Each structure stands twice: as C-alpha cells, then as structure tokens.
Amino acid sequence: MKTIGFIGCGNMGRAMVEGIMKANLVDGDHMIVSNAHPERLSELSEIYDCYISDNESVAKNSDIVVLAIKPYLYKEVITSIKDIVKDDVIIINIAAGISTQDVVEMFGRKVKTVKAMPNTPAMVQEAMSALSFSDNCDQDDKEDVIAIFESFGQCREVEERLMDAVMVVSGSSPAYIFMVLEAMADGAVMQGLPRNDAYAFAAQAMIGSAKMMLETGKHPGELKDMVCSPAGTTIEAVAKMEEMGLRSAIIEGMRACANRGKEMSKK
C-alpha cells in the first residue's frame, strides 16, 4: 500500500482526502496531511485516523505527494522539500497556472509529475478529474494515480495543453452549477414552494438530467426537445432564457475563466 501525502488541505485538498478515505483506498496509516493551519484538520484526523503533520514529514514519508496549495506557494514549498522527497516520488500538481515543466524546474531535476484537474464533488465521490502524466511515469505509476482519482469519482487522461479547457468545463464548473441551482430554487420559492423543498427538487432534477444524458448517449439538445411540448410551458421558459442570454452568459463566463488561467500560467 502506497503512502499518499497532501501538502495543503483547503477546500479541494480536503475534498480529495475525504473521497480517498471514504473509498478505503488507503488506511489512516498511509495518509499524511499537512496544512498551514493544522488545528483546522483535527476533525479530519479524528474521523479518518490519518496523520496530521508538517510539510517535511509529508515529503519524507510519502510515495505520492499531492501539492494542494495555492499557485504562488509552489516555489517556496518545493524549495523546502525537493531535497528530502523519495527518489521515486510522484508529484501531483493540482494548481491552475502551474505546468509540469514549472514543477520540474522548481525541483531542479526530472521528477515524476502528474498535472491534475479535479473538482470539489470529490467530497461525495462524484468528481470528474483530468490527468496528464510526465513522460517518465511508467504504467504502474499511472495505475496508482488513476486509482486515487477513481476512488472519488471518474477521471480521463488528456493532453496537458487542454487543461484550461478542462478547468472551465469541470474544475470551476461546480460554482456555475451551484449558481444555477440556487437561481432555480429562488424561482420555485417565488412560486410558493418552501426553500428546502425547492433545493431538493432543483438538485435532483440536475442529477437526473445529467445521468439521463450520460446513460442514453443522446445529445443534450435532443433531450431538451423531449421536454418542450408545442405551445407548452417549458418552451416558454426556454424562449425567455434564450432572450435573457443564458447560453451566452455561461460561455462568456467560461471564456473569462480560461483567460484568467492563461494569465496565471504566464507569471
């Protein structure tokens, strides 16, 4: 059993740790977590019996190290651990704007590196993650990393140059989806439905619709048309949403997200 270490455990890091532990991929003895504010991790340690330690201990004892820290901290943290990590360590980079080449240059040697783009539904084992492996990762390395990401959802291997596209459609998209869900619930409350019921109906409608598309393989436009009866209520809603620019707002928001990612990668 490989030891997995997390340096940093904010929202995304904690979601991944909880997903891995809920799936029983490793036991508490093989999960080490550090954070700038370790006191915030006491509950995590109590629930999953994992080790809460410092960055150096994570680096020394882990076979796979996930750098779940802000992009601006990468150079500082890597400088402090690059001489103490295991020779065959796998470094997983989940930061926007930090490339595989950036990580290699910070380490000063050709370390095994995985560029990953997970999302926060990892906490409920429904993440969608993208993975890109450096050329010195062998098949066993890939299988170990894929097992981690499949423990809390699904993953696909993509070319690293496509990570900005993955970021806008998956990495950042839970925020957009929660905004849409909240708006749907507000609309239902406006029509008299109690708030808790409104959230439940909106959320299950989202889950069911996504599952319907994935399992039927039908185009989302075709599935939309199935709900829109001639001269009915749904087509009125669709027409008004088109008039108000729903699609354009989403596309332009995703374009802004991608542009920000490109700006961060140039720093």
C-alpha positions as CSV (number, residue, x, y, z in Angstrom):
1,M,0.0,0.0,0.0
2,K,1.5,3.3,-1.1
3,T,1.5,6.3,1.3
4,I,-0.3,9.3,0.0
5,G,0.7,12.7,1.3
6,F,-1.1,16.0,0.9
7,I,0.7,19.3,1.4
8,G,-2.2,21.7,1.8
9,C,-5.7,20.8,2.7
10,G,-8.0,23.6,1.8
11,N,-11.4,23.0,0.1
12,M,-10.0,21.0,-2.8
13,G,-7.4,19.1,-0.9
14,R,-9.8,18.2,1.9
15,A,-12.4,17.0,-0.7
16,M,-9.8,14.7,-2.2
17,V,-8.6,13.4,1.2
18,E,-12.2,12.7,2.3
19,G,-13.0,11.0,-1.0
20,I,-10.0,8.7,-0.8
21,M,-10.6,7.8,2.8
22,K,-14.4,7.2,2.3
23,A,-13.5,4.8,-0.5
24,N,-11.0,3.0,1.8
25,L,-8.3,3.2,-0.9
26,V,-5.7,3.5,1.9
27,D,-6.0,3.3,5.7
28,G,-5.1,6.1,8.1
29,D,-1.5,4.9,8.5
30,H,-1.0,5.6,4.8
31,M,-2.4,9.1,4.6
32,I,-0.4,12.1,5.8
33,V,-1.7,15.6,5.6
34,S,-0.1,19.0,6.3
35,N,-1.7,22.4,6.4
36,A,-0.6,26.0,7.3
37,H,-3.3,25.8,10.0
38,P,-3.1,22.3,11.4
39,E,-5.7,23.0,14.0
40,R,-8.3,23.1,11.2
41,L,-7.6,19.5,10.5
42,S,-8.3,18.0,13.9
43,E,-11.8,16.9,12.9
44,L,-10.4,15.2,9.7
45,S,-7.9,13.3,11.8
46,E,-10.5,12.2,14.3
47,I,-12.9,10.9,11.6
48,Y,-10.4,9.1,9.4
49,D,-7.5,8.4,11.8
50,C,-5.0,9.9,9.3
51,Y,-1.7,11.6,10.3
52,I,-1.6,15.4,10.6
53,S,2.0,16.5,10.2
54,D,4.2,19.2,8.6
55,N,5.4,19.6,5.0
56,E,8.8,18.0,5.7
57,S,7.3,14.8,7.2
58,V,4.8,14.5,4.3
59,A,7.7,14.8,1.8
60,K,9.9,12.3,3.5
61,N,7.3,9.6,4.1
62,S,5.0,9.7,1.0
63,D,5.3,7.8,-2.2
64,I,2.8,10.1,-3.8
65,V,2.7,13.8,-2.9
66,V,-0.3,16.0,-3.8
67,L,0.5,19.7,-3.8
68,A,-2.9,21.1,-2.8
69,I,-1.7,24.6,-2.3
70,K,-2.1,28.0,-3.9
71,P,-0.1,28.5,-7.1
72,Y,2.0,31.3,-5.6
73,L,3.2,28.9,-2.8
74,Y,4.6,26.3,-5.2
75,K,8.1,27.6,-5.5
76,E,8.5,28.2,-1.7
77,V,7.1,24.7,-0.8
78,I,9.0,22.8,-3.5
79,T,12.3,24.5,-2.5
80,S,11.7,23.3,1.1
81,I,11.0,19.7,0.2
82,K,12.9,19.0,-3.1
83,D,16.0,17.5,-1.3
84,I,14.0,15.3,1.1
85,V,11.4,13.6,-1.1
86,K,11.8,10.0,-2.0
87,D,13.9,9.3,-5.2
88,D,10.9,7.7,-7.0
89,V,8.2,10.1,-5.6
90,I,5.3,11.0,-7.8
91,I,4.3,14.7,-7.5
92,I,0.7,15.6,-8.3
93,N,0.1,19.2,-9.2
94,I,-3.5,20.5,-9.0
95,A,-2.8,24.2,-9.3
96,A,-4.1,26.3,-12.1
97,G,-1.4,28.1,-14.0
98,I,1.4,25.7,-12.9
99,S,2.7,23.4,-15.6
100,T,4.6,20.1,-15.5
101,Q,7.6,22.0,-16.8
102,D,7.3,24.5,-14.0
103,V,7.3,21.8,-11.4
104,V,10.4,20.1,-12.9
105,E,12.2,23.4,-13.0
106,M,11.4,24.1,-9.3
107,F,12.7,20.7,-8.3
108,G,15.8,21.1,-10.4
109,R,15.5,17.6,-11.7
110,K,13.2,15.4,-13.8
111,V,10.8,14.3,-11.1
112,K,7.7,12.2,-11.9
113,T,4.9,14.7,-12.3
114,V,1.2,14.5,-12.8
115,K,-0.8,17.6,-13.8
116,A,-4.3,17.0,-12.4
117,M,-7.6,19.0,-12.5
118,P,-10.1,17.5,-10.1
119,N,-13.2,19.2,-8.7
120,T,-14.9,19.5,-5.3
121,P,-17.5,16.8,-5.8
122,A,-14.6,14.5,-4.8
123,M,-16.0,15.0,-1.3
124,V,-19.1,12.9,-2.3
125,Q,-17.1,10.6,-4.6
126,E,-18.6,12.2,-7.8
127,A,-15.5,14.2,-9.0
128,M,-14.6,14.5,-12.7
129,S,-10.8,14.8,-13.0
130,A,-8.3,15.2,-15.9
131,L,-4.8,13.8,-15.7
132,S,-1.7,14.4,-17.7
133,F,1.5,12.4,-17.0
134,S,5.1,13.3,-17.5
135,D,6.9,11.0,-19.9
136,N,8.9,9.4,-17.1
137,C,5.8,8.0,-15.4
138,D,5.5,4.3,-16.2
139,Q,2.4,2.2,-16.4
140,D,2.5,1.2,-12.7
141,D,2.7,4.9,-11.8
142,K,-0.3,5.7,-14.0
143,E,-2.3,2.9,-12.5
144,D,-1.5,4.1,-8.9
145,V,-2.6,7.7,-9.7
146,I,-5.7,6.7,-11.6
147,A,-6.7,4.5,-8.7
148,I,-6.5,7.6,-6.4
149,F,-8.7,9.7,-8.7
150,E,-11.2,6.9,-9.4
151,S,-11.6,6.4,-5.7
152,F,-13.6,9.7,-5.5
153,G,-15.1,9.8,-9.0
154,Q,-14.1,9.5,-12.6
155,C,-11.1,10.6,-14.5
156,R,-9.7,10.9,-18.0
157,E,-6.2,11.3,-19.4
158,V,-5.9,14.4,-21.5
159,E,-3.0,16.3,-23.1
160,E,-1.7,19.0,-20.8
161,R,-2.4,21.7,-23.3
162,L,-6.1,21.1,-22.9
163,M,-6.1,21.6,-19.1
164,D,-7.5,25.2,-19.5
165,A,-10.5,23.7,-21.3
166,V,-10.9,21.1,-18.6
167,M,-10.7,23.8,-15.9
168,V,-13.6,25.8,-17.4
169,V,-15.9,22.9,-18.0
170,S,-15.1,20.8,-14.9
171,G,-12.7,22.2,-12.4
172,S,-14.5,25.5,-12.0
173,S,-18.0,24.5,-13.1
174,P,-19.4,23.4,-9.7
175,A,-19.5,27.1,-8.9
176,Y,-21.6,27.8,-12.0
177,I,-23.9,24.8,-11.3
178,F,-24.5,25.9,-7.8
179,M,-25.4,29.4,-9.0
180,V,-27.9,27.9,-11.5
181,L,-29.3,25.6,-8.8
182,E,-29.7,28.5,-6.4
183,A,-31.5,30.5,-9.1
184,M,-33.8,27.6,-9.9
185,A,-34.7,27.3,-6.2
186,D,-35.3,31.1,-5.9
187,G,-37.7,30.8,-8.8
188,A,-39.6,28.0,-7.1
189,V,-39.7,29.9,-3.9
190,M,-41.2,32.8,-5.8
191,Q,-43.9,30.5,-6.9
192,G,-44.7,29.4,-3.3
193,L,-42.5,26.3,-2.7
194,P,-40.8,26.1,0.7
195,R,-37.0,26.7,0.4
196,N,-35.9,23.2,1.5
197,D,-38.2,21.6,-1.0
198,A,-37.1,24.0,-3.7
199,Y,-33.4,23.0,-3.3
200,A,-34.3,19.3,-3.2
201,F,-36.4,19.4,-6.4
202,A,-33.8,21.6,-8.2
203,A,-30.8,19.4,-7.2
204,Q,-32.5,16.1,-8.0
205,A,-33.6,17.5,-11.4
206,M,-29.9,18.3,-12.1
207,I,-28.7,14.9,-11.1
208,G,-31.4,13.1,-13.1
209,S,-30.8,15.2,-16.2
210,A,-27.1,14.7,-16.2
211,K,-27.5,10.9,-15.7
212,M,-30.1,10.8,-18.4
213,M,-27.6,12.3,-20.9
214,L,-24.7,10.1,-19.9
215,E,-26.7,6.9,-19.9
216,T,-28.8,7.4,-23.1
217,G,-25.9,8.9,-25.1
218,K,-28.4,11.4,-26.6
219,H,-27.4,14.9,-27.5
220,P,-28.5,17.4,-24.8
221,G,-30.5,19.4,-27.4
222,E,-32.5,16.3,-28.2
223,L,-33.2,15.7,-24.6
224,K,-34.2,19.3,-24.2
225,D,-36.6,19.0,-27.1
226,M,-38.3,15.9,-25.4
227,V,-39.4,18.2,-22.6
228,C,-40.6,21.1,-24.8
229,S,-44.2,20.3,-25.8
230,P,-45.7,22.5,-28.6
231,A,-47.2,25.7,-27.2
232,G,-46.4,24.4,-23.7
233,T,-44.9,25.8,-20.5
234,T,-41.3,24.6,-20.9
235,I,-40.8,26.1,-24.4
236,E,-41.9,29.5,-22.9
237,A,-39.2,29.1,-20.2
238,V,-36.6,28.2,-22.8
239,A,-37.5,31.1,-25.0
240,K,-37.3,33.6,-22.2
241,M,-33.9,32.2,-21.0
242,E,-32.6,32.5,-24.6
243,E,-33.8,36.1,-24.7
244,M,-32.0,36.8,-21.5
245,G,-28.8,35.3,-22.8
246,L,-28.4,32.2,-20.6
247,R,-26.1,30.4,-23.0
248,S,-24.0,33.5,-23.8
249,A,-23.6,34.3,-20.1
250,I,-22.3,30.7,-19.5
251,I,-20.0,30.7,-22.5
252,E,-18.6,34.1,-21.8
253,G,-18.0,33.2,-18.1
254,M,-16.1,30.1,-19.2
255,R,-14.1,32.3,-21.6
256,A,-13.2,34.6,-18.8
257,C,-12.2,31.6,-16.6
258,A,-9.9,30.3,-19.4
259,N,-8.3,33.7,-20.0
260,R,-7.5,34.0,-16.3
261,G,-5.9,30.6,-16.3
262,K,-3.7,31.6,-19.2
263,E,-2.7,34.8,-17.4
264,M,-1.7,32.9,-14.3
265,S,0.4,30.5,-16.3
266,K,2.5,33.4,-17.7
267,K,3.5,34.7,-14.2
